[in-house]
Amino acid sequence: MTFTLGIEIDQERVLSGKQVKDVVRQAQNARFGYAVFRDAPGAHGRIDAVGQAAYAAALTTSLGLVAEVSTTYNEPFHTAVQLQAVDFASYGRAGWLPSRTPGAEHPSALGWPQADGESLAVEQRDSVRAARSLWDSWEDDAVIRDVATGRFLDRRKVRHIDFVGERFSVKGPSITPRSPQGQIPVFARSGELPASLADVVITRQPEPVEGALTVVALDFDLAGPVGAAALAERITELSGQVDGVLLRPRSLGEDLPAFGRAVTPKLLEAGVVSGPRPGQTLRETLGLSRPAAKNPREWQEIA
């Protein structure tokens, strides 16, 4: 079993390009397998999660770049293509955490009708189905670059997805060829998506989820009563129960460097983590194989 560490980057604490650069380099040096860039509407202007991930692509060589993108106010076609662009820019290290944005203040600010909880859930599932369909709308060998005939692609291997959801439809295909990972890893919070649509499920309890990798979200504060030795011991304990840990620091600027100095050496010594190798895709880091493209319409049939 592959055990992987992730670090959550709270957007409220990372507001500039320099902060993004410092944080992702610290995370990579601390042997984290991926960083989750949080995103949500807020009062302060800042770089969105996809923008942070795209910027970090050129600054890192092994760190997975997982962008949280709300399915409530973002078009699935645009989200799918943006994530493919990050996947190309990072040579296969993109990931996606689709989220919901509840509340009455956000739709009124954006001119959208307010949706109830069930509508948000349906739209989230439909958005993931549509994105996965778009990622399979090009076969891997669709791009032929035939100089003699002047053809860039074999159009027989590029397919319309004809996706119809409850609140939107997407004709497709994607405007981007199939990206390095084929299917970009989809992360989901426990209870939000069926395992058939998610690659990784983030939980609070170390109870494996059937059909997906299980990652436990773990808050930590190295300045608090739980020191480095206790945190390393807890992570080591979890390594025998689940597929990874997503660490959520109380203070990113203090806890992340302290983790690299005090906790990472203990985990390396115990053989719990080794960290991804430069050039690995995020799927490889997580222990997932690269899937072949399938008929995009099959994603619409998944419950």
Backbone as a ProteinNet text record, in pm:
[ID]
protein_1_A
[PRIMARY]
MTFTLGIEIDQERVLSGKQVKDVVRQAQNARFGYAVFRDAPGAHGRIDAVGQAAYAAALTTSLGLVAEVSTTYNEPFHTAVQLQAVDFASYGRAGWLPSRTPGAEHPSALGWPQADGESLAVEQRDSVRAARSLWDSWEDDAVIRDVATGRFLDRRKVRHIDFVGERFSVKGPSITPRSPQGQIPVFARSGELPASLADVVITRQPEPVEGALTVVALDFDLAGPVGAAALAERITELSGQVDGVLLRPRSLGEDLPAFGRAVTPKLLEAGVVSGPRPGQTLRETLGLSRPAAKNPREWQEIA
[TERTIARY]
83.7	0	87.3	53.3	124	63.5	148.6	102.6	158.1	68.9	107.5	64.2	149.6	117.9	72.4	-32.1	-76.8	-78.6	-70.7	-76.2	-184.2	-266.7	-372.6	-322	-341.9	-299.3	-423.7	-445.7	-563.8	-544.4	-637.6	-623.5	-621.5	-685.2	-687.6	-549	-456.7	-322.9	-217	-254.5	-159.4	-217.6	-170	-231.9	-144.3	-17.3	73.7	150	207.8	288.8	409.5	471.9	588.3	550.3	433.9	389.4	364.1	303.7	283	416.9	513.3	645.6	709.6	706.8	769.8	701.8	569.2	494.6	514.2	504.3	513.4	655	755.3	892.2	917.8	863	874.9	803.3	684.5	608.1	681.7	738.4	811.7	934.7	1007.3	1126.2	1091.1	970.1	925.6	867.9	877.9	837.2	686.2	612.8	469.2	445.2	343.9	311	228.2	149.4	64.4	23.9	-15.4	-72.3	-213.4	-305.6	-443.4	-460.4	-484.8	-506.1	-654.1	-686.6	-825.7	-874.6	-1006.7	-1064.3	-1208.8	-1247.1	-1385.4	-1403.3	-1526.3	-1549.3	-1506.5	-1451.1	-1405.3	-1406.1	-1371.8	-1376.1	-1251.2	-1142.6	-1015.9	-981.7	-928.9	-884.6	-759.2	-752.4	-636.2	-633.4	-526	-511.6	-601.1	-680.3	-767	-684.1	-748	-675.7	-611.7	-682.5	-624.7	-505.8	-516.6	-405.3	-284.6	-306.9	-196.7	-131.1	-213.1	-158.8	-79.4	-131.2	-60.8	72.4	72.9	196.8	297.1	247.6	335.6	393.9	331	377.6	522.3	559.8	696	795.3	745.8	832	862.9	797.7	810.5	836.8	885.3	915.4	845.8	796.8	735.3	605.9	578.5	461.4	333.6	235.4	105.1	33.3	-43.1	-106.1	-257.5	-325.5	-469.1	-543.9	-624.2	-698	-841.9	-886.2	-1027.5	-1103.5	-1202.3	-1283.9	-1430.6	-1505.5	-1647.7	-1723.2	-1812.5	-1898.4	-2025.7	-2042.1	-2163.6	-2160.9	-2044.1	-2036.1	-1932.5	-1884.6	-1788	-1842.7	-1830.9	-1879.4	-1790.7	-1848.4	-1767.7	-1674.8	-1717	-1629.4	-1503.4	-1520.7	-1405.3	-1315.1	-1375.5	-1297.1	-1215.6	-1278.1	-1209.7	-1089.7	-1107.5	-999.2	-888	-923.5	-822.2	-736	-798.9	-723.7	-635.3	-682.4	-597.3	-474.8	-493.4	-380.6	-278.3	-325.2	-233.8	-163.2	-235	-174.8	-62	-84.3	22.1	138.6	109.4	214.7	301	242.5	314.5	363.8	344.9	382.4	311.6	183.3	102.3	87.9	84.4	72.9	-52.6	-150.2	-272.8	-370.7	-450.7	-560.3	-674.8	-791.8	-911.1	-987.9	-1021.2	-1113.8	-1240.1	-1343.5	-1468.7	-1542.4	-1593.4	-1660.9	-1792.4	-1873.2	-2000.5	-1987.7	-2062.1	-2060.6	-2201.9	-2236.8	-2371.4	-2381.2	-2499.9	-2520	-2595.6	-2655.7	-2737.6	-2659.6	-2546.2	-2476.1	-2401.4	-2350.4	-2270.8	-2354.2	-2467.9	-2546	-2596.7	-2632.1	-2681.4	-2570.4	-2447.1	-2334.5	-2300.9	-2328.8	-2293.2	-2411	-2529.6	-2646.3	-2700.3	-2674.2	-2722.5	-2839.2	-2930.7	-3037.1	-2980	-3036	-2989.5	-3036.2	-2945.9	-2978.1	-2980.2	-3067.5	-3071.5	-2964.6	-2954.6	-2848.9	-2851.3	-2970.2	-2980.2	-2940.9	-2980.6	-2942.7	-2791.8	-2728.4	-2583.1	-2515.1	-2569.5	-2511.1	-2525.1	-2642.2	-2664.5	-2572.1	-2559.1	-2472.6	-2326.6	-2285.6	-2149	-2123.8	-2215.2	-2199	-2200.6	-2293.8	-2301.1	-2174.9	-2120.2	-1999.3	-1881.3	-1870.2	-1760.5	-1780.5	-1903.2	-1930.6	-1895.4	-1934.8	-1907.2	-1757.5	-1685.2	-1540.6	-1470.5	-1507.5	-1444.6	-1477.3	-1596.4	-1632.6	-1545.5	-1523.9	-1440	-1295.9	-1245.6	-1107.5	-1089.6	-1198.7	-1192.6	-1244.2	-1270.6	-1326.5	-1221.2	-1094.7	-984.9	-918.4	-898.1	-817.6	-670.8	-589	-448.4	-373.5	-411.4	-339.5	-418	-504.1	-583.4	-497.6	-391.5	-302.4	-199.9	-202.2	-114.6	-6.3	-28.9	70.1	126	37.6	76.2	112.2	241.8	288.6	246.8	252.7	223.5	81	-13.8	-154.1	-200.5	-116.4	-154	-256.4	-269	-367.4	-298.8	-356.8	-304.1	-358.9	-483.1	-544.9	-629	-655.5	-746.4	-884.5	-972.8	-1101.2	-1188.1	-1157.8	-1235.3	-1210	-1100.9	-1064.4	-1091.4	-1171.8	-1217.8	-1370.1	-1430.8	-1573.7	-1652.2	-1771.7	-1865.2	-1913.1	-1930.8	-1975.5	-2127.3	-2190.6	-2337	-2390.2	-2327.6	-2366.8	-2490.2	-2586.3	-2707	-2726.6	-2711.1	-2734.4	-2866.3	-2891.9	-3019	-3022.7	-2904.4	-2902.8	-2818.8	-2751.2	-2668.9	-2645.1	-2600.2	-2560.1	-2427.6	-2349.1	-2218.5	-2208	-2186.6	-2173.4	-2035.7	-1930.4	-1795.9	-1759.5	-1645.4	-1544.5	-1462.7	-1363.2	-1270.7	-1194.6	-1148.8	-1065.1	-917.7	-889.9	-752.9	-731.1	-621.2	-592.7	-584.7	-593.2	-588.3	-457.3	-466.7	-350.1	-267.2	-148.4	-55.6	-114.9	-203.7	-259.8	-384.1	-433.8	-558.2	-675.9	-699.9	-799.9	-727.8	-750.5	-690.1	-751.6	-671	-726.7	-829.6	-942.8	-1050.5	-1053.5	-1041.5	-1050.2	-1191.3	-1243	-1377.9	-1383.5	-1455.9	-1480.7	-1582.2	-1566.2	-1651	-1798.9	-1872.8	-2016.7	-2061.3	-1967	-2007.7	-2018.3	-1936.4	-1939.6	-1936.6	-1999.4	-1984.8	-1841.5	-1794.8	-1657.7	-1632.4	-1737.8	-1722.2	-1678.9	-1697.2	-1656.9	-1531.3	-1489.3	-1373.9	-1258.4	-1137.9	-1017.9	-972.6	-992.1	-947	-1060.8	-1091.5	-1195	-1128.1	-1157.1	-1099.8	-1198.1	-1154.3	-1241.2	-1181.2	-1258.4	-1208.7	-1171	-1226.6	-1202.3	-1123.3	-1033.6	-952.7	-1028.8	-1137.3	-1217.7	-1210.6	-1147.5	-1128.4	-1259.7	-1256.2	-1371.3	-1356.4	-1455.6	-1448.2	-1455	-1360.6	-1361.8	-1281.4	-1219.5	-1138.7	-1029.1	-925.4	-822.8	-880.3	-837.8	-887.8	-777.6	-805.2	-709.8	-775.5	-705.2	-757.8	-709.3	-802.9	-767.9	-726.8	-609.7	-552.9	-506.1	-571.6	-528.3	-403.3	-311.6	-194	-143.5	-78.2	-22.3	104.9	218.6	344.5	386.9	321.3	349.1	261.2	166.4	73.8	124.4	34.7	75.1	116.7	68.7	106.3	232.8	344.8	472.6	502.5	624.6	664.8	664.4	712.7	720.4	581.1	486.8	350.5	282.9	307	246.9	304	434.5	496.9	443.1	421.3	367.1	224.9	144.6	6.7	3.9	87.7	93.1	139.6	237.7	286.2	174.8	96.5	-17	-118	-148.8	-246.1	-195.2	-63.6	-7.6	-42	-77.6	-117.6	-267.1	-342.2	-487.6	-548.6	-486.3	-543.1	-433.6	-470.6	-378.2	-300.8	-336.1	-263.9	-324.4	-255.4	-300.1	-293.5	-399.8	-400.7	-386.3	-270.9	-240.8	-291.9	-354.5	-414.1	-349	-248.2	-174.5	-254.9	-234.5	-299	-239.8	-107.1	-37.6	53.7	15	91.6	235.2	254.4	388.3	480	423.4	504.5	509.2	394	387	449.2	438.3	495.3	647.7	720.8	866.4	904	829.7	858.7	836.3	734.6	709.1	828.6	878.6	992.8	1116.7	1135.2	1254.1	1242.2	1123.6	1112.2	1035.5	938.1	853.2	899.4	930.4	972.1	1088.3	1195.5	1305.4	1260.6	1166.5	1118	1040.3	960.8	883.8	974.4	1078.4	1174.4	1248.7	1288.7	1361.5	1274.8	1145.3	1053	1009.8	1045.5	1006.8	861	796.8	655	636	721.4	714.4	853.4	855	981.1	970.3	847.1	825	825.4	753.6	750.1	883.1	909.9	1031.2	1001.8	1100.3	1080.9	1042	941.4	894.6	775.4	743.9	625.4	498.6	396.8	265.5	198.4	93.6	20.8	-43.9	-93	-151	-46	75.5	181.9	214.9	219.3	246.4	141.2	16.1	-93.9	-105.4	-29.9	-39.1	-151.2	-195.6	-303.2	-245.1	-300.2	-256.2	-319	-261.2	-317.1	-421.8	-547.8	-652.8	-654.1	-691.2	-712.6	-842.3	-850.3	-973	-1087	-1203.2	-1320.1	-1426.7	-1533.1	-1642.2	-1689.6	-1681.9	-1718.3	-1858.3	-1948.3	-2086.7	-2101.4	-1999.9	-2006	-2006.5	-1942.5	-1940.3	-2079.7	-2166.4	-2301	-2386.4	-2345.5	-2423.3	-2381.8	-2273.6	-2225.2	-2313.7	-2358.3	-2447.6	-2369.8
-119.6	0	124.7	221.4	348.6	444.1	499.3	595.3	732.4	831	962.5	1072.8	1172.3	1289.3	1404.5	1473.3	1594.6	1709.8	1831	1950.4	2043.2	2095.2	2187	2330.5	2404.8	2544.7	2631.6	2699.5	2784.3	2912.6	2940.7	3056.5	3187.9	3193.1	3316.4	3352.7	3255.3	3280.8	3291.7	3265.7	3273.1	3368.6	3491	3595	3643.1	3603.4	3655.3	3542.8	3573.7	3476	3432.3	3524.1	3488.7	3389.5	3410.3	3316.3	3178.4	3173.4	3044.8	2976.2	3049.6	2992.9	2937.3	3014.3	2969.6	2844.3	2843	2732	2603.2	2608	2483.6	2427.1	2511.7	2460.9	2398.5	2459.3	2399.3	2264.7	2257.3	2132.5	2023.3	2057.3	1957.9	1909.5	2001.4	1963.4	1878.6	1896.3	1817.6	1682.3	1648.7	1519	1499.9	1607.6	1592.8	1546.1	1460.4	1411	1508.9	1589.8	1685.9	1798.2	1910.3	2022.2	2046.1	2071.4	2105.2	2255.6	2323.7	2468.2	2495.2	2543.4	2572.4	2693.8	2702.2	2815.7	2834.2	2957.9	2990.9	3140.3	3185.1	3329.6	3398.3	3517.4	3590.1	3739.5	3812.6	3958.5	4018	3940.4	3993.1	3931.5	4014.2	3962.9	3878.8	3766.9	3679.9	3589	3515.6	3422.6	3301.8	3261.6	3145.7	3017.4	2907.6	2782	2730.9	2739.7	2693.9	2781.9	2912.6	3002.4	2971	2940	2902.3	2773.1	2674.5	2546.8	2564	2645.3	2668.6	2737.8	2836.2	2907.1	2812.5	2724.4	2631.7	2524.6	2500.6	2394.5	2415.2	2540.5	2569.2	2579	2579.9	2595.7	2463.6	2355.9	2226.3	2117.1	2003.9	1891.8	1762.4	1754.3	1629	1649	1768.1	1794	1792.6	1711.4	1713.8	1843.8	1894.8	2026.2	2010.4	2002	1974.5	2105.5	2145.8	2272	2245.8	2316.7	2312.5	2408.9	2358.6	2441.9	2411.2	2513.1	2494.4	2459.6	2364.6	2329.5	2413.2	2499.1	2579.8	2699.6	2762.4	2885.5	2877.8	2759	2742.2	2644.8	2681.3	2594.8	2470.3	2351.4	2229.1	2221.6	2274.5	2271.5	2353	2473.7	2559.1	2497.1	2442.1	2378.4	2262.3	2177.6	2060.5	2101.1	2202.4	2246.2	2314.3	2394.8	2459.2	2355.6	2251.6	2147.6	2069.4	2047.9	1984.2	2070.2	2202.3	2292.2	2281.9	2274.7	2257	2122.3	2020.1	1887.5	1890.1	1958.7	1972.4	2053.7	2165.8	2253.9	2185	2094.1	2025.7	1887.4	1850.1	1716.4	1606.2	1630.4	1524	1527.2	1646.1	1652.6	1725.5	1743.8	1815	1722.7	1782	1711.9	1808.9	1755.4	1839.9	1799.6	1900.1	1881.9	1961.4	1897.8	1969.4	1995.9	2116.7	2152.1	2222.8	2235.6	2307.4	2440.3	2541	2671.9	2704.8	2668.6	2698.1	2842.7	2881.2	3014.5	3105.4	3209.3	3301.5	3421.1	3454.8	3576.9	3562.6	3443.2	3425.7	3432.6	3362.7	3374.1	3515.3	3588	3724.1	3814.7	3791.7	3873	3844.2	3721.6	3680.7	3684.6	3715.6	3719.6	3583	3482.9	3346.7	3318	3231.5	3190.7	3103.2	3115.1	3034.1	2890	2795.5	2653.1	2587.3	2487.7	2416.3	2307.6	2239	2140.6	2028.8	1977.8	1867.8	1913.4	2034.2	2086.6	2103.5	2150	2165	2029.7	1927.4	1794	1736.3	1753.7	1703.5	1774	1905.2	1979.8	1938.3	1909.5	1863.6	1731.1	1636.1	1505.9	1521	1600.9	1620.6	1688.1	1782.4	1851.9	1756.4	1665.8	1568.7	1471.3	1426.4	1338	1407.7	1533.6	1607.5	1625.9	1662.1	1681.7	1551.7	1443.4	1314.4	1273.1	1302.6	1272.9	1353.2	1480	1564.8	1515.4	1468.5	1418.5	1292.1	1222.8	1103.4	1129.8	1256.2	1285.8	1279.5	1284.8	1261.5	1129.1	1042.7	924.1	964.7	880.8	916.1	940.2	870.1	883.3	966.3	1056.2	1138.9	1240.7	1288.4	1386	1310.4	1333	1256.8	1343.1	1473.7	1566.3	1511.5	1479.5	1422.5	1536.1	1557.3	1667.5	1646.1	1523.3	1494.6	1534.6	1509	1540.5	1671.1	1728.8	1852.2	1832.7	1709.8	1682.5	1684.7	1761.1	1765	1650.1	1613.6	1508.2	1415.8	1299.9	1203.9	1228.7	1290	1332.6	1216	1096.4	979.6	946.9	1001	970.8	1087.6	1181.7	1293.5	1289.6	1277.3	1247.2	1354.2	1382.7	1466.1	1386.1	1455.1	1382.3	1389.2	1493.4	1507.1	1484.6	1553.6	1536.6	1620.6	1560	1631.3	1607.7	1714.7	1707.3	1772.7	1785	1844	1994.7	2060.9	2207	2259.6	2172.7	2217.5	2101.4	2134.3	2032.4	2075.2	1977.5	2003.2	1919.6	1984	1912.2	1848.7	1929	1877.1	1865	1807.9	1753.1	1862.2	1822.1	1918.4	1989.2	2109.9	2180.7	2149.4	2060.8	2025.2	1875.8	1834	1690.8	1625.6	1494.9	1422.7	1454.7	1490.9	1539.2	1422.5	1449.6	1342.1	1231.4	1266.2	1162.3	1096.7	1148.9	1096.2	1141.5	1073.3	1113.3	1179.5	1308.3	1381.3	1330.8	1301	1248.9	1343.8	1287.5	1364	1330.5	1433.2	1419.8	1460.5	1397.8	1431.7	1423.5	1515.6	1506.3	1395.8	1330.1	1215.5	1250.3	1165.7	1182.5	1271.9	1334.1	1427.8	1364.1	1264	1198.8	1048.3	973.9	828.4	789.2	679.9	635.3	607	578.9	551.9	675.6	795	918.7	979.7	932	988.6	889.4	941.7	859	856.9	968.9	984.6	1044	983.3	1035.1	1083	1208	1268.8	1251.1	1185.6	1155.1	1210	1202	1237.6	1114	1000.4	876.9	779.2	701.7	606.5	480.7	499.1	386.6	381.1	278.9	271.9	280.9	354.1	369.4	271.5	188.5	89.3	157.3	122.8	174	299.6	354.5	476.2	475.3	554.6	571.9	652.5	620.3	688.2	771.6	900.1	993.4	1057.2	1058.1	1116.9	1260.8	1354	1493.9	1507.6	1566.4	1572.8	1715.4	1781.5	1914.6	1901.2	1997.4	1992.4	2132.2	2141.2	2266.8	2231.2	2247	2206.5	2299.7	2414.7	2503.8	2469.1	2378.5	2341.2	2223.1	2160.7	2050.7	1923.8	1906.5	1787.9	1821.2	1766.8	1798.7	1712.7	1729.2	1659.5	1508.2	1461	1316.2	1253.7	1319.8	1266.7	1269.8	1375.9	1384	1276.4	1256.2	1151.1	1013.7	993.9	866.1	844.7	951.2	939.6	910.2	977.1	951.9	809.4	763.4	626	525.8	552.7	466.3	462.2	577.9	584.9	519.1	513.1	455.1	307.9	242.5	103.2	84	195.1	185.6	245.9	351.3	423.1	449.5	519.6	541.4	672	755.5	881.1	971.1	1082.6	1183.4	1319.5	1398.2	1536.6	1624.6	1688.3	1767.5	1910.1	1958.8	2092.4	2174.2	2254.9	2328.1	2442.5	2467.3	2583.4	2711.8	2715.1	2830.4	2780.4	2803.8	2751.9	2801.7	2930.8	2988.7	2934.8	2884.9	2831.7	2679.4	2617.4	2471.8	2396.3	2448.2	2376.7	2367.8	2478.1	2465.3	2377.1	2388.7	2307.1	2159.4	2128.5	1989.4	1933.4	2011.5	1965.9	1942.9	2025	2012	1897.8	1883.3	1794.5	1665.7	1666.7	1548.4	1464.1	1527.9	1453.2	1358.9	1402.3	1308.2	1184	1200	1084.7	988.6	1043.4	959	888.5	956.3	893.4	781.2	806.3	705.1	582.4	605.5	494.3	424.5	481	421.5	442.5	540.5	566.6	636.4	732.1	805.1	811.7	828.9	853.1	978	1017.2	1133.5	1094.2	1166.8	1135.6	1167.8	1100.8	1127.1	1233.6	1318.1	1414.5	1342.7	1393.9	1331.7	1240.2	1203.5	1121.2	1202.7	1137.9	1202.2	1188.9	1266.5	1254.9	1118	1063.7	929.4	829	839.6	747.8	766.9	891.3	918.9	854.1	856.1	798.9	647.6	591	447.7	409.9	505.4	480.6	460.6	366.8	345.9	451	466.8	560.8	487.9	530.4	458.2	492.1	395.6	421.7	500	576.7	652.4	555.6	582.9	501.4	589.6	528.7	606.1	709.6	839.4	942.3	926	868.7	857.7	756.3	672	577.3	649.9	767.9	842.3	890	910.8	958.3	849.1	724.9	613	572.7	635.2	599.7	663.3	584	633.8	714
0	0	0	-82.7	-87.1	14.7	101.2	201.8	165.5	156.8	105.6	200.8	216.7	297.5	209.2	252.5	185.4	283.6	233.7	317.3	263	351.1	309.6	317.5	209	202.7	202.9	313.1	329.3	250.7	161.2	73.6	150.4	265.2	343.4	394.9	396	450	341	217.8	106.6	3.1	4.9	-76	-190.6	-193.8	-295.5	-363.2	-479.5	-550.1	-469.9	-397.1	-315.7	-206.8	-145.8	-43.1	-102.5	-220.3	-287.3	-310.9	-362.8	-390.8	-264.5	-157.2	-32.9	21.4	18.8	77.8	-1.4	-133.5	-211.1	-207	-201.2	-191.5	-55.1	50	182.2	187.1	127.3	127.2	50.7	-62.6	-140.8	-64.9	-1.9	74.3	195.9	249.1	364.2	323.2	195.4	139.4	131.7	125.7	103	-40.1	-56.7	-189.3	-270	-200.5	-271.6	-176.6	-234.9	-160.7	-211.4	-120.4	-156	-139.8	-250.4	-247.7	-223.5	-103.6	-69.6	-147.2	-164.8	-236.3	-192.4	-172.4	-136.1	-153.3	-176.2	-184.3	-55.1	-66.9	51.1	28.4	133.7	127.6	64.2	57.2	8.2	-127.3	-217	-345.5	-330.3	-401.6	-394.3	-515	-528.8	-640.7	-614.7	-714.6	-692.8	-692.9	-655.6	-636	-764.3	-876.8	-1003.5	-1041.3	-1017.9	-1045.5	-960	-832.7	-744.6	-792.3	-828.3	-874.8	-1003.3	-1095.4	-1221.5	-1197.4	-1107.1	-1074.7	-1009.1	-921.4	-850.8	-942	-1056.9	-1147.1	-1189	-1216.2	-1261.4	-1146.2	-1023.1	-906.4	-838.3	-881.4	-815.5	-918.6	-870	-960	-920.5	-797.5	-753	-675.3	-628.2	-544.9	-628	-587.7	-652.6	-621.3	-717.2	-705.5	-718.6	-605.3	-601	-578.1	-674.4	-665.1	-622.4	-519.7	-482.8	-573.4	-643.8	-732.3	-704.3	-668.9	-640.5	-768.1	-756.6	-869.9	-871.1	-770.9	-760.1	-853.9	-869.5	-948.9	-1060.5	-1090.5	-1199	-1302.3	-1428.8	-1535.9	-1546.5	-1553.2	-1557	-1677.2	-1792	-1909.5	-1882.7	-1829.6	-1802.7	-1696.2	-1591.2	-1485.6	-1540.3	-1620.7	-1676.1	-1760.3	-1844.8	-1933.1	-1853.7	-1753.2	-1669.7	-1598	-1546.4	-1476.9	-1573.4	-1695.5	-1795.7	-1824.7	-1829.4	-1853.3	-1740.9	-1615.7	-1502.6	-1512.5	-1557.3	-1571.4	-1674.8	-1785.8	-1885.2	-1829.5	-1763.1	-1712	-1607.1	-1531.1	-1423.3	-1463.6	-1589.3	-1637.9	-1559.6	-1529.5	-1471.9	-1321.3	-1261.4	-1114.7	-1067.1	-1155.4	-1117.1	-1045.1	-957.9	-891.6	-870.3	-838.8	-822.4	-699	-616.7	-505.6	-536.9	-593.7	-621	-489.9	-474.3	-349.6	-378.7	-275.7	-284.5	-209.9	-255.6	-188.9	-143.3	-18.8	31.3	79.5	122.5	179.2	84.6	140.8	62.1	10.7	77.6	39.8	-91.9	-122	-243.1	-371.2	-380.3	-504	-530	-424.5	-445.7	-497.4	-452.2	-498.6	-644	-687.5	-822.9	-919.7	-868.6	-955.4	-990.9	-904.7	-928.2	-834.2	-874.3	-782.4	-671.3	-553.1	-441.7	-459.1	-432.4	-446.1	-308.7	-292	-165.3	-163.5	-49.6	-32.2	-134.1	-166.1	-261.5	-400.9	-439.4	-571.1	-582	-473.8	-473.4	-490.2	-423.9	-432.6	-572.8	-632.6	-768.5	-866.9	-851.9	-943.4	-927.7	-805.1	-782.4	-853.7	-837.8	-903.5	-1055.3	-1106.9	-1251.9	-1305.2	-1229.8	-1274	-1283.4	-1187.3	-1191.3	-1307	-1328.1	-1442.2	-1574	-1586.7	-1710.3	-1731.3	-1624.9	-1637	-1674.2	-1608.5	-1640.7	-1784	-1829.2	-1968.5	-2064.3	-2033.9	-2118.6	-2121	-2008.3	-2004.2	-2087.6	-2113.6	-2198.8	-2339.5	-2372.6	-2505.2	-2616.1	-2578.2	-2672.9	-2636.4	-2733.1	-2707.6	-2700.5	-2640.4	-2619.8	-2749.9	-2854.4	-2981.7	-3083.3	-3034.5	-3126.3	-3200.8	-3136.5	-3200.4	-3284.7	-3416.5	-3506.7	-3571.3	-3585.2	-3643.3	-3775.9	-3866.5	-3996.4	-4092.5	-4112.2	-4197	-4342.2	-4387.5	-4528.3	-4566	-4476.1	-4506.5	-4442.3	-4356.5	-4289	-4178.9	-4131.4	-4025.6	-3889.1	-3797.4	-3661	-3577.6	-3602.7	-3522.2	-3609	-3551.8	-3613	-3552.9	-3630.4	-3575.3	-3531.8	-3579.3	-3537.3	-3390.4	-3335.7	-3197.5	-3102.8	-3150.2	-3067.3	-3067.2	-2948.6	-2941.8	-2865.7	-2914.5	-2838.3	-2717.7	-2605.9	-2487	-2470.3	-2525.9	-2519.7	-2378.7	-2283.1	-2142.8	-2111.5	-2044.2	-2002.3	-1852.5	-1774.7	-1631.4	-1595.2	-1465.1	-1421.8	-1441.7	-1435.9	-1444.6	-1560.8	-1631.5	-1744	-1839.3	-1958.8	-2056.2	-2117.6	-2160.4	-2221.6	-2348.3	-2459.8	-2586.3	-2600	-2570.9	-2587.5	-2733.9	-2766.5	-2675.7	-2608.6	-2529.6	-2471.9	-2583.2	-2555.8	-2653.4	-2631	-2537.2	-2500	-2518.3	-2579.2	-2589.7	-2452.2	-2449.2	-2321.9	-2250.5	-2124.9	-2050.9	-1998	-1942	-1904.7	-1818.1	-1723.5	-1636.9	-1695.5	-1805.8	-1860.9	-1776.6	-1668.9	-1570	-1452.3	-1434.5	-1323.4	-1192.8	-1089.8	-964.9	-903	-866.3	-803.4	-654.3	-571.5	-426.6	-384.4	-280.6	-233.7	-82.8	-22.4	121	147.1	258.5	291.5	280.8	209.7	196.8	83.7	11.6	-93.4	-231.1	-259.2	-390.1	-372	-462.7	-457.7	-490.1	-432.5	-456.5	-603.9	-679.1	-822	-899.6	-842	-908.7	-848.2	-731.4	-661.7	-660.7	-668.7	-652.6	-507.6	-438	-299.7	-217.7	-103.4	-13.6	114.8	152	271.6	386.7	493.1	606.5	735.6	840.4	973.3	1054.2	1017.2	1090.5	1003.6	1063.9	986.4	948.2	875.3	829.2	677.7	620.3	474.8	398.1	287.6	198.7	83.8	63.7	-43	-179.8	-266.1	-402.4	-425.3	-320	-334.1	-228.2	-250.8	-148.8	-33.1	88.3	206.9	269.3	287.8	347.4	469.5	581.2	704.8	717.7	736.3	762.1	907.9	929.7	1064.5	1093.2	1189.4	1231.8	1318.2	1305.1	1391.8	1423.3	1538.7	1588.5	1664	1598	1660.1	1772.7	1785.3	1897.7	2017.8	1998	2103.5	2184.4	2262.2	2350.7	2276.9	2153.2	2075.5	1997.4	2041.1	1979.7	1859.3	1806.7	1684.7	1702.2	1817	1838.4	1840.4	1907.4	1914.9	1778.7	1701	1567.6	1476.9	1482.3	1401.5	1440.4	1568.6	1616.5	1564.8	1565.3	1517.1	1367.6	1290	1145.8	1118.9	1194.8	1179.1	1208.1	1311.4	1345.1	1230.9	1173.5	1064.5	937.3	920.5	797.5	781.6	890.7	882.3	865.4	860.2	854.3	727.8	676	561.7	458.4	351.2	239.7	248.9	344.9	357.3	462.4	485.1	580.8	512.9	528.2	481.9	604.9	618.1	736.2	720.4	826.4	825.9	937.1	903.9	1007.7	1066.7	1196.1	1258.7	1202.1	1191.1	1134.4	1023.9	899.5	786.2	789.2	817.7	816.1	923.3	1033.7	1142.9	1141.9	1121.4	1135.9	1019.5	896.8	782.6	791.1	815.1	830.6	949.4	1059.8	1177.7	1148.7	1070.1	1031.5	954.7	858.7	779.8	864.2	966.3	1051.6	1151.8	1211.6	1326.7	1302.5	1211.2	1192.4	1074.2	962.6	843.4	871.3	941.4	968.7	1044.9	1137.1	1213.2	1122.8	1031	940	839.8	794.8	703.4	774.2	897.1	974.2	999	1019.9	1044.8	916.6	801.9	674.3	639.1	702.8	677	543.6	513.6	387.3	325.4	196.7	126.1	40.3	11.6	-73.5	-219.3	-304	-447.4	-513.6	-623	-700.9	-805.8	-837	-946.4	-1074.6	-1141.3	-1264.9	-1247	-1121.7	-1098.8	-1120.7	-1175	-1180.9	-1044.5	-1022.5	-896.5	-885.2	-994.8	-990.2	-943.2	-993.8	-952.1	-804.7	-759.4	-618.7	-529.1	-573	-495.2	-510.3	-603.5	-628.5	-722.5	-804.3	-900.9	-1039.9	-1114	-1252	-1342.7	-1460.7	-1558.1	-1641.6	-1636.5	-1709	-1857.2	-1937.7	-2079.9	-2096.5	-2202.8	-2229.6	-2260.1	-2202.3	-2232.4	-2295.6	-2337.8	-2397	-2295.3	-2328.2	-2230.4	-2172.9	-2249.9	-2202.6	-2089.3	-2070.1	-1958.9	-1824.5	-1818.5	-1693	-1653.4	-1749.9	-1719.1	-1655.3	-1673.3	-1622.2	-1481.4	-1430.2	-1297.3	-1191.6	-1097.6	-991.3	-888.2
[MASK]
+++++++++++++++++++++++++++++++++++++++++++++++++++++++++++++++++++++++++++++++++++++++++++++++++++++++++++++++++++++++++++++++++++++++++++++++++++++++++++++++++++++++++++++++++++++++++++++++++++++++++++++++++++++++++++++++++++++++++++++++++++++++++++++++++++++++++++++++++++++++++++++++++++++++++++++++

